[in-house]
Amino acid sequence: MKTVFVLFDSLNRHILGCYGGTRVPTPNYDRLAARTQVFDRHYVGSLPCMPARRDLMTGRLTFLHRSWGPLEPFDNAFPELLKAKGVHTHLVTDHYHYWEDGGATYHNRYSTFELVRGQESDPWKAMVQPAWEELRRKYHERQTGANDPISKYGTHIINREFIREEKDFPSVQCFRHAFDFLDLNRDKDDWFLQLETFDPHEPFFAPDRFKEPFKTGWNGPIRDWPRYGRVDELPQEADELRANYYATVSLCDYLLGQLLDYFDAHDLWKDTALIVTTDHGFLLGEHDFWAKNRMNMYEEIAHIPLFIHDPRNPGSGRSKRLTQTIDLGPTILDLFGLEPPAEAEGRSLLREGSREAVIFGYFGGAVNVTDGRYSYHRFPVDLENQEIYQYTVMPNHMNQPFSTEELSAATLAPPFSWTKGVPLLKIPVTNRSPIYYNYGPGALLERDTRLYDLEKDPLQENPIRDPEIEARMIGLMRELMERNEAPPEAFKRLGFGSER
C-alpha cells in the first residue's frame, strides 16, 4: 500500500464548492470530491493545532487531560507504528510548531522529515538590526508588534522580506518537496507521505495572482492577519481580511490541483490512497468573531472537510456517518493492514459503522457534543475558579517548559489505563499559566451553555431551550467522557458531580 495524506490548516469546509461554498471558486477540491468518498459529518476533536495532531496521531481525544503539548512516551503514534512494520513514513511540512517545545516529539515519529521555513512567526531569518521603522510602515498597526522586537508580528515581518516570488512561498515549496518524494518513490511499495501545509492559516499571505479576483479596493497597509476576538474593524478593513483568506484558499486549491494532476499523469489512483482534510476551521466574522479559541466552538470551527480515496475500493460518494479527527489514525493503519492500538477511541473509516455522537473542545473550556442534528456546548459554571489539572510527563507548553512555579505544585497521579502503567504529573492550572489567556479559561469571550438545532438553524443563530433534548445530549456527553476516562474533576467542573 502507498498513501498520500494532505493536511491543510484552518481550511473552512463551508468555503469549498463541493460543500456548498460559493464565495471562492475551488475547482480542484470539487475535482477531488468527484474521485473520493466525501464525508459530510466530520468533526474536530481537541483544539487547537498540536492537540488536534495528537488526536490524529494517537486516535485518542486529549483535551480533557492536557492542553497543547508534546506526544507522551506512552502515546502510540500511527507513523511510528507503521515504521515498526516496515512502512517508510515521510513528513513534508512548513508547520513550524512541530519544532517548538510543545511539538518537538511529533516529527521524530516519522522515518524521515523535511521542514520548510518561513511560515507565520517561524524564527527563521537572523536579521540582527532590522530597519523597524521602515518595515512596519508596510503593515497595518494591528499587525506590527508595536515596539516589541520579539513579537510574533515582528518575526513574520522579517520572514516576509525573504518570500518574494511564488516559488519562495512555504506551501509551494512543500508541494515541490512532495513531488520530489513521489518522483523517487512512486514505483516502490509500503510508504506513507504526509504533505502538510500551514496555509490557509493566518496570516493570509498568497502570491498576488491569487489575490486578483478578490480585490476590495483597499489602499491601506498590508491587512491580512486578524486578531483573535470580536470584530471591531470597519467594513472595508474586514472585507480586506476576508479577501486575503480567500486568496490563500485559492492558492491551496491550485496546489491541490497540481497533486491531482500528478495522480492523473502517473495513474496513482490505481494503487495509492489519498486522504485530504484539515485540523479545524476559522471564523471570518461569522457570529461577530474572528478566528478561534476565544468563542464558542461554532460549526465553522468544528465541522471540517474530509476526502478519502481507497484504491482497493475506488469511486465517489457522500458519507453521512458521524466521524472525527481521532478516526484518521486508525484509518491510515487499516490501509496498511494494521489494527489500531488498544487504547484508541478512533475507528477505521474503511469499515462499516457510525457514531451516535462525538465530543470536542479546548482544554479548560466548554465540552461540546453533537449527534449531527443537535450541538450542545456546556461551559463550566465558574471558569475562573474551576478545579482543573494538566496530566503529563512531558511538561512543556507551546513554546516554553512549564515554569518551576507550576511544577512546584505538581503531585503524582496514578496511571490511566492508556498510560501503560506510567503515573503522571498532575499540575494545577492557574492564571499564571501561559495557556490561561491564550486558549485556556481566561481567553474565552463567550461562556454560556447553549443548545442548537443544526437542521433548523445551521448557522447557529438561535439557541433553543428543550430540557428533554438537553438531557439526552448531556447523557451522550457523559458517556463519551467516561469512555475517554476523563478525570473526576472534568465531570465536577461541568456540574455533573465528581463521580464518573
C-alpha positions in Angstrom: 0.0 0.0 0.0 1.0 3.6 -0.7 -0.7 6.6 0.9 -0.6 10.4 0.4 -2.1 12.3 3.3 -2.7 16.0 2.7 -3.3 18.1 5.8 -4.2 21.8 5.4 -4.5 24.1 8.4 -7.6 26.3 9.1 -9.4 25.2 5.8 -13.1 26.2 6.1 -15.4 23.5 5.0 -18.2 25.9 4.1 -16.0 27.8 1.7 -15.4 24.8 -0.6 -17.7 24.4 -3.6 -18.2 20.7 -3.0 -19.6 21.5 0.4 -21.9 24.3 -0.9 -19.5 27.2 -0.8 -19.9 30.0 -3.4 -17.5 32.8 -2.4 -14.3 31.2 -3.7 -14.0 29.1 -6.8 -12.5 25.7 -5.7 -12.4 23.7 -8.9 -9.7 21.3 -7.6 -11.4 20.5 -4.3 -14.5 19.9 -6.4 -12.5 17.7 -8.7 -11.2 15.8 -5.7 -14.7 15.3 -4.5 -15.6 13.6 -7.8 -12.9 11.0 -7.2 -13.3 10.3 -3.5 -15.6 9.5 -0.6 -16.7 12.9 0.8 -17.6 12.9 4.5 -20.4 15.3 5.3 -20.4 15.0 9.1 -16.8 15.1 10.0 -15.8 16.9 13.2 -12.7 18.0 15.1 -11.7 16.5 18.5 -9.1 18.5 20.5 -8.1 22.0 19.5 -6.1 24.0 18.5 -3.2 22.9 16.3 -1.0 20.5 18.2 -3.8 19.0 20.3 -5.5 18.2 17.0 -2.4 16.5 15.7 -2.0 14.4 18.9 -5.6 13.2 18.4 -4.9 12.4 14.8 -1.7 10.5 15.6 -2.9 8.5 18.6 -6.6 8.0 17.8 -7.5 9.4 21.3 -9.0 12.6 22.5 -6.6 14.7 24.6 -8.4 17.9 25.5 -9.9 16.5 28.8 -6.5 15.7 30.2 -4.0 18.0 28.5 -3.6 21.3 26.6 -1.0 22.0 23.9 1.9 19.7 24.5 4.3 17.0 23.1 3.5 13.4 22.3 4.0 11.5 25.5 6.2 8.4 25.9 3.1 6.1 26.3 1.4 7.5 23.1 1.1 5.2 20.2 1.6 7.5 17.1 0.5 5.9 13.9 3.6 7.0 11.9 5.8 5.1 14.4 3.5 2.0 14.3 3.8 2.0 10.5 7.6 2.5 10.7 7.9 -0.5 13.1 6.1 -2.7 10.5 8.4 -1.7 7.7 6.4 1.2 6.1 8.5 4.2 5.3 6.8 7.3 6.7 7.8 10.8 5.4 6.6 14.2 6.6 6.9 17.3 4.5 5.6 20.4 6.3 6.0 24.1 6.9 4.1 23.8 10.2 6.9 25.2 12.4 5.0 24.4 15.7 6.5 20.8 15.3 9.9 22.3 16.2 8.8 24.2 19.3 8.8 22.9 22.9 5.2 21.8 22.7 5.6 19.9 19.4 9.1 18.6 19.3 8.3 14.9 19.7 5.9 14.7 16.7 8.1 14.9 13.6 10.6 12.4 15.1 8.0 9.7 14.9 8.4 9.6 11.1 11.1 7.7 9.2 12.2 10.9 7.5 11.0 14.5 7.5 11.5 17.9 5.8 10.7 21.3 7.3 10.2 24.3 5.0 10.9 27.5 6.8 9.2 30.9 6.9 5.6 30.5 7.8 3.9 33.0 10.2 6.2 33.5 13.2 8.8 30.8 12.5 12.1 32.2 13.9 13.8 31.8 10.6 16.0 34.7 9.3 18.6 36.3 11.6 18.2 40.0 10.9 20.0 41.4 13.9 19.2 45.1 13.5 16.1 45.4 11.2 15.0 48.8 9.9 11.9 48.5 12.0 10.5 52.0 11.2 10.7 51.3 7.5 9.4 47.7 7.7 6.5 48.5 9.9 5.2 51.2 7.7 4.2 48.4 5.2 1.8 46.9 7.7 -1.4 47.8 9.5 -0.8 48.9 13.0 -2.6 45.9 14.4 0.0 43.6 12.9 3.3 45.3 13.6 4.0 44.2 17.1 4.4 47.9 18.1 7.9 48.3 19.7 8.3 44.6 20.7 11.2 43.2 18.7 10.3 39.6 19.6 6.6 39.7 18.9 5.0 37.2 16.6 4.3 40.0 14.2 7.9 41.2 14.1 9.2 37.7 13.2 6.7 37.4 10.4 7.6 40.9 9.0 11.2 39.7 8.8 10.3 36.4 7.2 8.2 38.1 4.6 11.2 40.1 3.3 12.6 36.7 2.0 9.4 35.5 0.4 9.2 37.5 -2.8 8.4 35.1 -5.7 5.8 32.4 -5.9 8.4 29.7 -5.7 9.5 31.1 -2.3 6.2 30.6 -0.6 6.4 27.8 2.0 3.3 26.0 0.9 4.5 26.0 -2.7 7.9 24.6 -1.5 6.1 21.9 0.5 4.3 20.6 -2.6 7.5 20.7 -4.6 9.3 18.5 -2.0 6.3 16.2 -2.0 6.7 15.8 -5.8 10.4 15.1 -5.3 9.4 12.3 -2.9 6.9 10.9 -5.4 9.4 11.0 -8.2 11.8 8.9 -6.2 9.4 6.5 -4.7 6.1 6.3 -6.6 7.0 2.9 -8.1 8.0 1.4 -4.7 5.6 0.0 -2.2 5.0 0.4 1.6 5.3 4.1 2.1 3.2 6.9 3.7 3.7 10.6 2.7 2.2 13.3 4.9 2.1 16.6 3.0 1.2 19.3 5.4 1.0 23.0 4.9 0.2 25.8 7.3 -1.9 27.5 4.7 -4.6 28.8 4.7 -3.8 29.6 8.4 -3.3 33.3 9.2 -1.5 35.5 8.2 -3.3 35.1 4.9 -0.4 35.6 2.6 -0.6 34.4 -1.0 1.0 35.4 -4.4 -0.6 38.4 -6.0 -2.2 36.5 -8.8 -4.4 34.6 -6.3 -5.5 37.9 -4.7 -6.5 39.5 -8.0 -10.1 38.0 -8.2 -10.8 39.2 -4.7 -9.5 42.8 -4.7 -11.5 45.0 -2.5 -10.1 48.4 -3.4 -8.2 48.6 -0.1 -5.5 51.2 -0.3 -4.1 50.9 3.2 -1.1 49.0 4.6 -1.0 45.2 4.5 -4.0 43.8 6.3 -4.0 40.0 6.3 -3.8 38.9 10.0 -7.0 39.3 12.1 -6.9 39.4 15.9 -8.5 36.5 17.8 -11.7 38.0 19.2 -14.7 40.2 18.3 -15.0 42.0 15.0 -14.4 45.7 15.6 -12.9 46.7 12.2 -14.5 49.0 9.7 -16.4 47.1 6.9 -13.7 47.8 4.3 -11.0 46.5 6.6 -12.9 43.3 7.4 -13.5 42.8 3.7 -9.8 43.0 3.1 -9.0 40.4 5.7 -11.6 38.0 4.2 -10.3 38.7 0.7 -6.8 37.6 1.8 -8.2 34.4 3.3 -10.0 33.7 0.0 -6.7 34.3 -1.9 -4.9 31.8 0.3 -7.6 29.2 -0.1 -7.3 29.7 -3.9 -3.5 29.0 -3.5 -4.3 25.8 -1.7 -6.8 24.8 -4.4 -4.2 25.4 -7.1 -1.6 23.3 -5.2 -4.1 20.6 -4.7 -4.7 20.6 -8.4 -1.1 20.1 -9.1 -1.2 16.9 -6.9 -4.3 15.7 -8.7 -2.5 16.3 -12.0 0.4 14.2 -10.7 -2.0 11.4 -9.7 -3.6 11.5 -13.2 -0.3 11.6 -15.1 1.2 8.6 -13.2 -2.1 6.8 -12.7 -1.6 6.7 -8.9 -5.3 6.3 -8.4 -4.9 2.6 -9.1 -2.6 1.8 -6.2 -2.2 4.9 -3.9 -4.6 6.0 -1.2 -5.3 9.8 -0.9 -6.7 11.5 2.2 -7.3 15.3 2.4 -8.5 17.1 5.4 -7.8 20.0 7.9 -7.3 20.4 11.7 -10.1 23.0 12.2 -11.9 25.9 10.7 -11.6 29.7 11.2 -14.3 32.3 11.8 -14.2 35.2 9.3 -16.7 37.5 11.0 -19.5 34.9 11.5 -21.1 35.3 14.9 -19.2 38.6 15.1 -15.8 36.9 15.7 -12.5 36.3 14.1 -10.5 33.1 14.3 -10.9 30.5 17.1 -10.0 29.9 20.8 -11.9 32.8 22.2 -15.5 31.9 21.5 -18.0 29.0 21.3 -16.9 26.2 19.0 -19.3 27.0 16.2 -19.8 24.8 13.2 -17.5 27.0 11.2 -14.7 25.9 13.5 -15.7 22.3 14.5 -17.3 20.9 11.3 -14.4 20.2 8.8 -13.9 18.6 5.4 -12.6 15.1 4.7 -12.0 13.3 1.5 -10.8 9.7 1.2 -9.7 7.6 -1.9 -9.0 3.9 -1.3 -7.6 2.3 -4.4 -9.0 -1.1 -3.4 -12.5 0.4 -3.3 -12.4 3.3 -5.7 -15.3 5.5 -6.5 -17.0 8.7 -5.3 -20.0 9.3 -3.0 -21.1 11.1 0.1 -20.9 9.6 3.6 -23.4 10.7 6.2 -21.6 8.9 9.0 -20.6 10.9 12.1 -16.8 10.9 12.2 -14.0 12.9 13.7 -10.2 13.5 13.7 -9.4 10.6 16.0 -10.7 8.2 13.3 -7.9 9.2 10.9 -5.0 7.4 12.6 -6.9 4.0 12.7 -8.0 4.6 9.1 -4.4 5.0 8.0 -3.3 2.0 9.9 -6.1 0.0 8.4 -4.9 0.9 4.9 -1.7 -0.9 5.7 -3.4 -3.9 7.3 -2.7 -2.9 10.9 -5.1 -2.8 13.9 -5.3 0.4 16.0 -3.7 0.3 19.5 -6.0 -1.0 22.2 -6.4 2.5 23.8 -7.5 4.2 20.6 -11.0 5.6 20.6 -11.0 6.2 16.8 -12.4 3.8 14.3 -11.2 3.0 10.8 -13.4 4.8 8.2 -12.7 2.0 5.8 -15.1 -0.2 7.8 -18.8 0.0 8.4 -20.3 1.7 11.4 -21.3 5.1 12.6 -21.1 7.0 15.9 -24.1 8.2 17.8 -22.3 11.3 18.9 -18.8 13.0 19.2 -17.3 15.3 21.8 -14.8 18.0 21.1 -13.2 21.1 22.8 -10.3 23.1 24.1 -8.6 22.2 27.3 -10.2 24.3 30.1 -13.2 25.5 28.1 -16.5 24.0 27.2 -17.1 20.4 26.5 -19.1 20.2 23.2 -21.2 17.3 21.8 -23.0 16.8 18.6 -25.1 13.9 17.2 -25.2 15.6 13.8 -28.7 17.0 14.4 -28.1 19.0 17.6 -25.0 20.6 19.1 -24.7 21.2 22.8 -21.9 23.3 24.3 -21.6 23.1 28.1 -19.4 25.5 29.9 -18.1 25.2 33.4 -20.2 27.1 35.9 -17.2 29.1 37.1 -14.4 29.3 34.6 -12.1 31.4 36.8 -12.3 29.1 39.9 -12.7 25.7 38.3 -10.5 22.8 39.5 -8.5 21.6 36.6 -5.2 19.9 36.1 -2.7 19.0 33.3 -1.8 15.3 33.2 1.6 14.8 31.6 5.2 13.5 31.9 6.2 16.0 29.2 5.6 19.3 30.9 6.1 21.7 28.0 3.7 24.5 26.8 3.5 25.7 23.2 7.0 27.3 23.2 8.4 27.0 26.7 8.7 24.5 29.5 6.3 24.6 32.4 7.6 27.1 35.0 9.1 26.0 38.2 6.2 27.7 39.9 3.7 25.5 38.1 5.8 22.3 38.7 6.3 23.1 42.4 2.5 22.5 42.9 2.5 19.2 41.0 1.5 15.9 42.6 1.8 12.3 41.2 -1.4 10.9 39.8 -1.8 7.1 39.4 -1.7 5.7 35.8 -4.7 5.9 33.5 -5.5 2.7 31.6 -3.9 4.2 28.4 -0.6 5.3 30.0 0.9 1.8 30.1 1.4 1.8 33.8 3.0 5.3 33.8 2.0 7.6 36.7 1.6 11.2 35.6 2.4 14.6 36.9 -0.9 16.3 38.0 -0.3 20.0 37.6 -2.8 22.6 38.7 -3.8 25.2 36.2 -3.7 28.8 37.5 -4.0 32.2 35.8 -0.2 32.3 35.8 0.0 29.5 33.2 1.0 30.6 29.7 -2.1 28.8 28.3 -4.6 30.6 30.5 -5.1 33.7 28.4 -4.2 32.1 25.1 -6.6 29.3 24.6 -7.4 28.4 28.2 -10.1 29.5 30.6 -9.1 33.2 30.6 -9.2 33.5 26.8 -13.0 32.9 26.5 -15.2 35.7 25.5 -18.4 33.5 25.4 -19.2 31.4 28.4 -22.8 30.5 28.3 -24.1 26.9 27.8 -26.1 26.6 24.5 -28.1 24.0 22.6 -28.6 24.4 18.8 -30.8 22.6 16.3 -28.5 22.3 13.3 -31.2 21.1 11.0 -33.5 24.1 11.6 -30.7 26.6 12.4 -27.5 25.5 10.5 -25.9 28.9 11.1 -26.4 28.6 14.9 -28.0 32.0 15.3 -30.8 31.0 17.7 -30.1 28.7 20.7 -33.0 26.6 21.8 -34.3 25.5 25.2 -35.6 22.0 25.3 -34.9 20.1 28.6 -35.6 16.7 27.1 -33.1 17.2 24.2 -30.6 18.8 26.6 -30.8 15.8 29.0 -30.2 13.4 26.1 -27.1 15.4 24.9 -25.8 15.5 28.5 -26.1 11.7 28.6 -24.2 11.4 25.4 -21.5 13.8 26.6 -21.1 11.9 29.9 -20.9 8.6 28.2 -18.2 9.7 25.8 -16.3 11.4 28.7 -16.4 8.2 30.6 -15.2 6.2 27.6 -12.3 8.7 27.4 -11.5 8.1 31.1 -11.8 11.8 31.8 -10.6 12.6 35.3 -13.1 13.2 38.1 -12.7 17.0 38.1 -13.7 17.1 34.4 -17.2 16.0 35.4 -17.3 18.2 38.5 -16.4 21.4 36.6 -19.4 20.9 34.3 -21.8 20.5 37.2 -22.0 16.7 36.9 -20.5 15.9 40.3 -17.2 14.2 40.7 -18.3 10.6 40.1 -17.7 9.1 36.8 
